[in-house]
């Protein structure tokens, strides 16, 4: 059985800034060692927005997005994802945007989601574990 891991925006952002701090090293190691990576169109859009705010050149951001696309399964946000996100928001109390990330991970049949934005080790819907790799 393949372990399928969903990668949240902050992990990609830290990985971009190689060798700048410990979080960058942890993010890079994580991306290099996990056997199967999944992300979503939402994550790609958030990554683009964050990197622009950090004054990264647009062509470099685009190159990095192409790398992410090439090494990940990318979950496209569908109506079913939005509906599931609403259910998760009500059930767990996450923000809508975090709920949309979780819904994408669940629909992609992921076992874990790597993010620093949610409660470490929480289990969602009995099958998706949130892991903060920086804890």
Secondary structure, 3 states (H helix, E strand, C coil): CCCCEEECHHHHHHHHCCCCCHHHHHHHHHHHHCCCEEEEHHHHHHHHHHHHHCCCCHHHHHHHHHHHHHHCEEECCCHHHHHHHHHHHHHHCCCHHHHHHHHHHHHCCCCEEECCCCCCCCEECCCEEEECCCC
